Amino acid sequence: MQRRQRPHALTAAEAQRLYCLKLREAQAWLTVQGVEYRMLGSVPTSAFVDPPGNTALDFVRPGARGPYQRMPDIDMVVPMADYLRVKEYRDQLERDPDFPIGIEILPSVCHFDFLPGEEVSYITHRALRTPFPTRLFDAVTVEFLGEPIVTVDPRTLFHTYVTLGGMLRPKDVPRALALARAIRDNGISKLDEPDLRPFHEFLADRMRRYPSYQRYRVIANWVRYRVPDPVHHWGVYYGRLLQPVFFGNAGRPR
């Protein structure tokens, strides 16, 4: 049996094909395990805004630190009750010798207490817990490169961009703007802006209660996008070590 090519030797088209296969496998595993999940970030955004069967995402990222980082991350929210077993599965995917991919479940740790089956879930940051109707996270299925994926309403997805990072990263600005235009011009959302009031209240409360966090995010983004390697990677490493010192459990499982 011929061994598959390593990710660094793949063309973008080959990487997309294998990525979608892994995406299908991951969703099948989550479904069999009975895990409620919602994808966030660039992958569902591409599904909403890019032409069918196409994507503007980069599948052969230069300068990636690891093989799985050459592909787009799969940002995902799962209930905290399922976090540990999903993390174990995520670790297996990242160590796959043939075609590793990354599932980012940090939103489940730091930003959302997703409670499917309950009327209310929570947006979180340290001691701040802002309730929001769980229906804002109702499952929405869209196609990414022909592969069905489970995400949320595009208006909710748009609001998660700033909720997750505290501010838009430079690489996210074009995607967020494209998503906003699609919501405005194409009527792809079933929600209205007042439905997302809890997200606005959360951002205002976080800015008021934790002003240092916003400053930290500005510095972190400057280091990430302005400082060349290898200084950048050392900065990220030490920033992650120091974050709990300055921001408590904002970066750790609750």
SEKOL-487320 format. One record per residue (C-alpha): residue number from 1; residue in one letter; x, y, z. Coordinates in pm, 1 decimal, always signed. Layout:
<pos:NUM, code:A, xx:X, yy:Y, zz:Z> $
...
# end
This chain:
<pos:1, code:M, xx:+0.0, yy:+0.0, zz:+0.0> $
<pos:2, code:Q, xx:+144.1, yy:+335.4, zz:-101.6> $
<pos:3, code:R, xx:+197.9, yy:+574.9, zz:+184.3> $
<pos:4, code:R, xx:+25.6, yy:+912.2, zz:+155.8> $
<pos:5, code:Q, xx:+241.3, yy:+1215.4, zz:+101.5> $
<pos:6, code:R, xx:+342.5, yy:+1421.2, zz:+403.0> $
<pos:7, code:P, xx:+146.7, yy:+1749.2, zz:+431.9> $
<pos:8, code:H, xx:+445.4, yy:+1965.5, zz:+336.4> $
<pos:9, code:A, xx:+469.8, yy:+1786.1, zz:-0.6> $
<pos:10, code:L, xx:+102.2, yy:+1826.6, zz:-92.2> $
<pos:11, code:T, xx:-44.3, yy:+2069.5, zz:-338.5> $
<pos:12, code:A, xx:-323.9, yy:+2296.6, zz:-215.7> $
<pos:13, code:A, xx:-585.0, yy:+2087.1, zz:-400.0> $
<pos:14, code:E, xx:-456.6, yy:+1762.4, zz:-247.0> $
<pos:15, code:A, xx:-444.1, yy:+1919.4, zz:+98.7> $
<pos:16, code:Q, xx:-803.2, yy:+2041.5, zz:+63.1> $
<pos:17, code:R, xx:-923.9, yy:+1693.6, zz:-34.1> $
<pos:18, code:L, xx:-752.1, yy:+1522.9, zz:+260.3> $
<pos:19, code:Y, xx:-858.3, yy:+1800.0, zz:+496.2> $
<pos:20, code:C, xx:-1223.6, yy:+1746.7, zz:+405.0> $
<pos:21, code:L, xx:-1185.5, yy:+1372.5, zz:+463.1> $
<pos:22, code:K, xx:-1044.5, yy:+1441.5, zz:+810.0> $
<pos:23, code:L, xx:-1321.5, yy:+1691.0, zz:+871.2> $
<pos:24, code:R, xx:-1575.9, yy:+1422.6, zz:+787.1> $
<pos:25, code:E, xx:-1404.2, yy:+1171.2, zz:+1015.3> $
<pos:26, code:A, xx:-1392.5, yy:+1417.7, zz:+1304.8> $
<pos:27, code:Q, xx:-1760.6, yy:+1506.8, zz:+1274.7> $
<pos:28, code:A, xx:-1852.8, yy:+1138.9, zz:+1251.5> $
<pos:29, code:W, xx:-1657.0, yy:+1068.6, zz:+1571.5> $
<pos:30, code:L, xx:-1826.7, yy:+1354.9, zz:+1754.7> $
<pos:31, code:T, xx:-2168.6, yy:+1237.3, zz:+1639.0> $
<pos:32, code:V, xx:-2106.4, yy:+875.6, zz:+1745.0> $
<pos:33, code:Q, xx:-1983.5, yy:+1000.0, zz:+2082.9> $
<pos:34, code:G, xx:-2299.2, yy:+1206.4, zz:+2126.8> $
<pos:35, code:V, xx:-2105.9, yy:+1534.1, zz:+2151.3> $
<pos:36, code:E, xx:-2293.5, yy:+1851.4, zz:+2059.2> $
<pos:37, code:Y, xx:-2046.9, yy:+2070.5, zz:+1872.0> $
<pos:38, code:R, xx:-2047.5, yy:+2394.1, zz:+1674.9> $
<pos:39, code:M, xx:-1767.3, yy:+2505.4, zz:+1444.3> $
<pos:40, code:L, xx:-1660.4, yy:+2869.2, zz:+1458.8> $
<pos:41, code:G, xx:-1392.3, yy:+3076.4, zz:+1291.2> $
<pos:42, code:S, xx:-1259.7, yy:+3078.7, zz:+937.7> $
<pos:43, code:V, xx:-1391.0, yy:+2744.6, zz:+810.2> $
<pos:44, code:P, xx:-1766.1, yy:+2813.6, zz:+853.6> $
<pos:45, code:T, xx:-1708.5, yy:+3176.7, zz:+755.0> $
<pos:46, code:S, xx:-1562.2, yy:+3054.7, zz:+426.2> $
<pos:47, code:A, xx:-1864.9, yy:+2828.8, zz:+381.7> $
<pos:48, code:F, xx:-2095.1, yy:+3131.9, zz:+413.8> $
<pos:49, code:V, xx:-1904.5, yy:+3382.4, zz:+200.7> $
<pos:50, code:D, xx:-1691.8, yy:+3198.7, zz:-58.7> $
<pos:51, code:P, xx:-1836.2, yy:+3059.6, zz:-383.8> $
<pos:52, code:P, xx:-1961.6, yy:+2699.2, zz:-354.6> $
<pos:53, code:G, xx:-1679.6, yy:+2451.1, zz:-388.4> $
<pos:54, code:N, xx:-1413.0, yy:+2718.9, zz:-338.3> $
<pos:55, code:T, xx:-1234.7, yy:+2876.5, zz:-43.2> $
<pos:56, code:A, xx:-995.2, yy:+3165.5, zz:+11.0> $
<pos:57, code:L, xx:-829.1, yy:+2980.4, zz:+301.7> $
<pos:58, code:D, xx:-462.9, yy:+2884.6, zz:+271.8> $
<pos:59, code:F, xx:-390.9, yy:+2511.8, zz:+284.4> $
<pos:60, code:V, xx:-15.1, yy:+2534.8, zz:+234.1> $
<pos:61, code:R, xx:+77.7, yy:+2791.6, zz:+498.0> $
<pos:62, code:P, xx:+444.6, yy:+2893.1, zz:+487.3> $
<pos:63, code:G, xx:+642.8, yy:+2911.7, zz:+810.8> $
<pos:64, code:A, xx:+412.6, yy:+2686.6, zz:+1012.8> $
<pos:65, code:R, xx:+568.1, yy:+2550.5, zz:+1333.6> $
<pos:66, code:G, xx:+408.8, yy:+2207.9, zz:+1294.9> $
<pos:67, code:P, xx:+257.0, yy:+2000.0, zz:+1014.2> $
<pos:68, code:Y, xx:-103.2, yy:+2045.1, zz:+1132.8> $
<pos:69, code:Q, xx:-56.1, yy:+2423.2, zz:+1142.6> $
<pos:70, code:R, xx:-15.4, yy:+2431.0, zz:+765.6> $
<pos:71, code:M, xx:-391.5, yy:+2379.7, zz:+745.8> $
<pos:72, code:P, xx:-673.8, yy:+2599.4, zz:+877.7> $
<pos:73, code:D, xx:-760.3, yy:+2530.8, zz:+1241.2> $
<pos:74, code:I, xx:-1105.1, yy:+2391.7, zz:+1313.3> $
<pos:75, code:D, xx:-1233.0, yy:+2619.7, zz:+1590.6> $
<pos:76, code:M, xx:-1500.2, yy:+2440.6, zz:+1788.7> $
<pos:77, code:V, xx:-1727.2, yy:+2483.1, zz:+2087.9> $
<pos:78, code:V, xx:-1834.2, yy:+2175.1, zz:+2283.5> $
<pos:79, code:P, xx:-1994.5, yy:+2139.6, zz:+2627.6> $
<pos:80, code:M, xx:-1741.5, yy:+2146.0, zz:+2910.6> $
<pos:81, code:A, xx:-1867.5, yy:+1802.1, zz:+3017.4> $
<pos:82, code:D, xx:-1722.5, yy:+1664.5, zz:+2692.7> $
<pos:83, code:Y, xx:-1406.0, yy:+1874.5, zz:+2688.3> $
<pos:84, code:L, xx:-1154.4, yy:+1614.1, zz:+2811.4> $
<pos:85, code:R, xx:-1252.1, yy:+1335.6, zz:+2573.2> $
<pos:86, code:V, xx:-1267.4, yy:+1576.3, zz:+2279.0> $
<pos:87, code:K, xx:-923.1, yy:+1706.8, zz:+2378.6> $
<pos:88, code:E, xx:-786.9, yy:+1350.3, zz:+2379.1> $
<pos:89, code:Y, xx:-927.0, yy:+1292.6, zz:+2031.1> $
<pos:90, code:R, xx:-792.6, yy:+1630.5, zz:+1917.5> $
<pos:91, code:D, xx:-444.9, yy:+1531.2, zz:+2036.0> $
<pos:92, code:Q, xx:-465.7, yy:+1212.7, zz:+1826.5> $
<pos:93, code:L, xx:-555.7, yy:+1412.7, zz:+1516.0> $
<pos:94, code:E, xx:-262.3, yy:+1649.7, zz:+1566.7> $
<pos:95, code:R, xx:-19.5, yy:+1355.3, zz:+1600.3> $
<pos:96, code:D, xx:-142.7, yy:+1172.6, zz:+1288.8> $
<pos:97, code:P, xx:+180.3, yy:+1093.9, zz:+1097.1> $
<pos:98, code:D, xx:+9.3, yy:+1097.6, zz:+757.2> $
<pos:99, code:F, xx:-213.7, yy:+1404.3, zz:+766.3> $
<pos:100, code:P, xx:-244.6, yy:+1591.7, zz:+1098.3> $
<pos:101, code:I, xx:-508.9, yy:+1858.8, zz:+1148.4> $
<pos:102, code:G, xx:-578.1, yy:+2087.8, zz:+1444.6> $
<pos:103, code:I, xx:-904.4, yy:+2123.6, zz:+1633.7> $
<pos:104, code:E, xx:-902.3, yy:+2433.8, zz:+1851.7> $
<pos:105, code:I, xx:-1131.8, yy:+2381.5, zz:+2150.4> $
<pos:106, code:L, xx:-1003.8, yy:+2681.1, zz:+2348.7> $
<pos:107, code:P, xx:-1344.4, yy:+2853.9, zz:+2304.6> $
<pos:108, code:S, xx:-1496.2, yy:+2577.2, zz:+2517.8> $
<pos:109, code:V, xx:-1248.4, yy:+2654.7, zz:+2795.3> $
<pos:110, code:C, xx:-1225.4, yy:+3031.6, zz:+2798.8> $
<pos:111, code:H, xx:-1517.8, yy:+3189.6, zz:+2622.0> $
<pos:112, code:F, xx:-1837.4, yy:+2984.9, zz:+2618.3> $
<pos:113, code:D, xx:-2020.1, yy:+2762.2, zz:+2862.9> $
<pos:114, code:F, xx:-2231.7, yy:+2592.8, zz:+2596.5> $
<pos:115, code:L, xx:-2526.8, yy:+2407.7, zz:+2752.1> $
<pos:116, code:P, xx:-2728.9, yy:+2231.6, zz:+2480.7> $
<pos:117, code:G, xx:-3070.1, yy:+2129.9, zz:+2604.5> $
<pos:118, code:E, xx:-3081.4, yy:+2425.9, zz:+2844.5> $
<pos:119, code:E, xx:-3254.6, yy:+2754.8, zz:+2773.0> $
<pos:120, code:V, xx:-2950.9, yy:+2958.4, zz:+2875.1> $
<pos:121, code:S, xx:-2577.7, yy:+2927.9, zz:+2805.7> $
<pos:122, code:Y, xx:-2301.9, yy:+3170.7, zz:+2905.6> $
<pos:123, code:I, xx:-2028.4, yy:+3385.0, zz:+2753.1> $
<pos:124, code:T, xx:-1742.0, yy:+3377.5, zz:+3000.1> $
<pos:125, code:H, xx:-1421.8, yy:+3554.2, zz:+3098.7> $
<pos:126, code:R, xx:-1274.7, yy:+3482.9, zz:+3441.3> $
<pos:127, code:A, xx:-1554.2, yy:+3565.4, zz:+3689.3> $
<pos:128, code:L, xx:-1770.3, yy:+3727.9, zz:+3422.9> $
<pos:129, code:R, xx:-2059.9, yy:+3508.2, zz:+3306.0> $
<pos:130, code:T, xx:-2308.0, yy:+3670.8, zz:+3070.8> $
<pos:131, code:P, xx:-2619.2, yy:+3461.9, zz:+2997.9> $
<pos:132, code:F, xx:-2748.1, yy:+3428.4, zz:+2644.4> $
<pos:133, code:P, xx:-3029.2, yy:+3220.1, zz:+2491.8> $
<pos:134, code:T, xx:-2885.0, yy:+2885.1, zz:+2386.1> $
<pos:135, code:R, xx:-3094.1, yy:+2911.9, zz:+2069.5> $
<pos:136, code:L, xx:-2827.5, yy:+3153.3, zz:+1940.7> $
<pos:137, code:F, xx:-2610.2, yy:+2842.2, zz:+1914.8> $
<pos:138, code:D, xx:-2872.2, yy:+2632.0, zz:+1734.3> $
<pos:139, code:A, xx:-2704.4, yy:+2404.8, zz:+1481.2> $
<pos:140, code:V, xx:-2680.9, yy:+2530.1, zz:+1123.4> $
<pos:141, code:T, xx:-2544.3, yy:+2301.3, zz:+852.2> $
<pos:142, code:V, xx:-2355.3, yy:+2452.2, zz:+558.1> $
<pos:143, code:E, xx:-2114.6, yy:+2308.7, zz:+301.6> $
<pos:144, code:F, xx:-1742.5, yy:+2374.3, zz:+305.8> $
<pos:145, code:L, xx:-1576.3, yy:+2250.9, zz:-15.1> $
<pos:146, code:G, xx:-1871.7, yy:+2018.6, zz:-59.6> $
<pos:147, code:E, xx:-1844.8, yy:+1879.0, zz:+294.8> $
<pos:148, code:P, xx:-2139.5, yy:+1947.7, zz:+532.0> $
<pos:149, code:I, xx:-2025.6, yy:+2112.2, zz:+856.3> $
<pos:150, code:V, xx:-2217.6, yy:+2210.2, zz:+1169.0> $
<pos:151, code:T, xx:-2189.8, yy:+2570.1, zz:+1280.9> $
<pos:152, code:V, xx:-2415.0, yy:+2850.0, zz:+1411.3> $
<pos:153, code:D, xx:-2622.9, yy:+3124.0, zz:+1252.4> $
<pos:154, code:P, xx:-2390.2, yy:+3358.0, zz:+1059.6> $
<pos:155, code:R, xx:-2488.8, yy:+3657.2, zz:+1274.6> $
<pos:156, code:T, xx:-2385.8, yy:+3467.7, zz:+1587.2> $
<pos:157, code:L, xx:-2069.2, yy:+3355.7, zz:+1409.4> $
<pos:158, code:F, xx:-1984.5, yy:+3717.2, zz:+1326.3> $
<pos:159, code:H, xx:-2017.7, yy:+3823.4, zz:+1690.4> $
<pos:160, code:T, xx:-1790.9, yy:+3542.9, zz:+1811.7> $
<pos:161, code:Y, xx:-1492.0, yy:+3692.9, zz:+1627.5> $
<pos:162, code:V, xx:-1441.4, yy:+3971.3, zz:+1881.3> $
<pos:163, code:T, xx:-1576.8, yy:+3770.2, zz:+2173.2> $
<pos:164, code:L, xx:-1308.4, yy:+3504.0, zz:+2129.0> $
<pos:165, code:G, xx:-1003.4, yy:+3721.8, zz:+2087.2> $
<pos:166, code:G, xx:-1089.8, yy:+4049.2, zz:+2255.1> $
<pos:167, code:M, xx:-1015.6, yy:+4219.8, zz:+1924.7> $
<pos:168, code:L, xx:-998.9, yy:+4128.2, zz:+1558.4> $
<pos:169, code:R, xx:-666.7, yy:+3988.2, zz:+1442.2> $
<pos:170, code:P, xx:-542.3, yy:+4144.6, zz:+1117.6> $
<pos:171, code:K, xx:-594.1, yy:+3821.9, zz:+924.4> $
<pos:172, code:D, xx:-954.9, yy:+3799.3, zz:+1048.0> $
<pos:173, code:V, xx:-1062.0, yy:+4147.8, zz:+941.0> $
<pos:174, code:P, xx:-1132.8, yy:+4064.8, zz:+571.6> $
<pos:175, code:R, xx:-1323.9, yy:+3749.3, zz:+670.4> $
<pos:176, code:A, xx:-1534.3, yy:+3925.7, zz:+931.9> $
<pos:177, code:L, xx:-1613.7, yy:+4210.1, zz:+691.6> $
<pos:178, code:A, xx:-1709.8, yy:+3964.5, zz:+415.9> $
<pos:179, code:L, xx:-1937.8, yy:+3782.7, zz:+659.3> $
<pos:180, code:A, xx:-2097.5, yy:+4111.1, zz:+769.0> $
<pos:181, code:R, xx:-2162.9, yy:+4206.2, zz:+405.8> $
<pos:182, code:A, xx:-2316.2, yy:+3864.5, zz:+333.9> $
<pos:183, code:I, xx:-2547.4, yy:+3902.3, zz:+634.1> $
<pos:184, code:R, xx:-2648.6, yy:+4251.8, zz:+522.3> $
<pos:185, code:D, xx:-2683.2, yy:+4190.0, zz:+148.9> $
<pos:186, code:N, xx:-2780.6, yy:+3823.3, zz:+112.1> $
<pos:187, code:G, xx:-3021.4, yy:+3769.3, zz:+400.5> $
<pos:188, code:I, xx:-2835.3, yy:+3457.4, zz:+518.8> $
<pos:189, code:S, xx:-2914.9, yy:+3508.4, zz:+889.1> $
<pos:190, code:K, xx:-3238.7, yy:+3416.4, zz:+1062.0> $
<pos:191, code:L, xx:-3150.6, yy:+3637.1, zz:+1359.3> $
<pos:192, code:D, xx:-3178.3, yy:+4012.4, zz:+1409.4> $
<pos:193, code:E, xx:-2914.0, yy:+4232.5, zz:+1569.5> $
<pos:194, code:P, xx:-3115.4, yy:+4282.0, zz:+1892.8> $
<pos:195, code:D, xx:-3099.4, yy:+3903.1, zz:+1942.3> $
<pos:196, code:L, xx:-2723.9, yy:+3940.5, zz:+1994.5> $
<pos:197, code:R, xx:-2758.2, yy:+4201.3, zz:+2269.3> $
<pos:198, code:P, xx:-2593.8, yy:+3967.8, zz:+2527.4> $
<pos:199, code:F, xx:-2273.2, yy:+3969.3, zz:+2320.0> $
<pos:200, code:H, xx:-2266.0, yy:+4350.5, zz:+2320.5> $
<pos:201, code:E, xx:-2328.3, yy:+4356.7, zz:+2695.8> $
<pos:202, code:F, xx:-2051.8, yy:+4102.0, zz:+2752.9> $
<pos:203, code:L, xx:-1796.2, yy:+4304.5, zz:+2556.2> $
<pos:204, code:A, xx:-1884.5, yy:+4622.9, zz:+2744.9> $
<pos:205, code:D, xx:-1866.6, yy:+4446.0, zz:+3082.0> $
<pos:206, code:R, xx:-1533.4, yy:+4281.6, zz:+2998.3> $
<pos:207, code:M, xx:-1384.3, yy:+4613.7, zz:+2890.7> $
<pos:208, code:R, xx:-1502.1, yy:+4776.4, zz:+3214.1> $
<pos:209, code:R, xx:-1402.4, yy:+4495.7, zz:+3453.0> $
<pos:210, code:Y, xx:-1083.5, yy:+4376.7, zz:+3283.7> $
<pos:211, code:P, xx:-926.0, yy:+4670.0, zz:+3096.2> $
<pos:212, code:S, xx:-581.7, yy:+4504.0, zz:+3115.6> $
<pos:213, code:Y, xx:-705.9, yy:+4218.2, zz:+2901.1> $
<pos:214, code:Q, xx:-767.8, yy:+4446.3, zz:+2605.0> $
<pos:215, code:R, xx:-418.3, yy:+4593.7, zz:+2637.7> $
<pos:216, code:Y, xx:-275.3, yy:+4242.0, zz:+2655.4> $
<pos:217, code:R, xx:-454.2, yy:+4145.9, zz:+2333.3> $
<pos:218, code:V, xx:-318.9, yy:+4453.3, zz:+2153.0> $
<pos:219, code:I, xx:+38.0, yy:+4365.4, zz:+2257.5> $
<pos:220, code:A, xx:-8.7, yy:+3995.2, zz:+2180.0> $
<pos:221, code:N, xx:-135.2, yy:+4070.6, zz:+1830.1> $
<pos:222, code:W, xx:+150.8, yy:+4313.4, zz:+1769.4> $
<pos:223, code:V, xx:+402.9, yy:+4043.9, zz:+1867.9> $
<pos:224, code:R, xx:+228.7, yy:+3781.8, zz:+1658.6> $
<pos:225, code:Y, xx:+203.6, yy:+3982.3, zz:+1337.7> $
<pos:226, code:R, xx:+492.1, yy:+4232.3, zz:+1357.8> $
<pos:227, code:V, xx:+781.5, yy:+4050.5, zz:+1524.0> $
<pos:228, code:P, xx:+974.3, yy:+3807.0, zz:+1299.9> $
<pos:229, code:D, xx:+1049.9, yy:+3447.0, zz:+1389.6> $
<pos:230, code:P, xx:+1200.2, yy:+3310.1, zz:+1607.8> $
<pos:231, code:V, xx:+1141.2, yy:+3601.9, zz:+1845.4> $
<pos:232, code:H, xx:+769.0, yy:+3575.8, zz:+1778.0> $
<pos:233, code:H, xx:+748.3, yy:+3211.6, zz:+1888.9> $
<pos:234, code:W, xx:+939.9, yy:+3281.4, zz:+2209.4> $
<pos:235, code:G, xx:+708.8, yy:+3575.9, zz:+2275.9> $
<pos:236, code:V, xx:+401.7, yy:+3358.2, zz:+2232.5> $
<pos:237, code:Y, xx:+550.7, yy:+3088.8, zz:+2455.3> $
<pos:238, code:Y, xx:+632.0, yy:+3322.7, zz:+2742.7> $
<pos:239, code:G, xx:+306.4, yy:+3510.8, zz:+2693.2> $
<pos:240, code:R, xx:+113.8, yy:+3188.4, zz:+2749.9> $
<pos:241, code:L, xx:+318.3, yy:+3116.2, zz:+3062.4> $
<pos:242, code:L, xx:+256.1, yy:+3462.8, zz:+3204.8> $
<pos:243, code:Q, xx:-108.9, yy:+3497.2, zz:+3106.5> $
<pos:244, code:P, xx:-243.9, yy:+3312.7, zz:+3416.8> $
<pos:245, code:V, xx:-33.1, yy:+3542.3, zz:+3636.6> $
<pos:246, code:F, xx:-201.8, yy:+3854.5, zz:+3500.8> $
<pos:247, code:F, xx:-542.9, yy:+3719.2, zz:+3401.9> $
<pos:248, code:G, xx:-616.5, yy:+3433.2, zz:+3642.2> $
<pos:249, code:N, xx:-804.0, yy:+3141.2, zz:+3488.7> $
<pos:250, code:A, xx:-893.0, yy:+3320.1, zz:+3163.8> $
<pos:251, code:G, xx:-675.5, yy:+3074.5, zz:+2973.6> $
<pos:252, code:R, xx:-745.3, yy:+2756.5, zz:+3168.3> $
<pos:253, code:P, xx:-1031.2, yy:+2506.8, zz:+3196.5> $
<pos:254, code:R, xx:-1292.6, yy:+2612.5, zz:+3445.3> $
# end
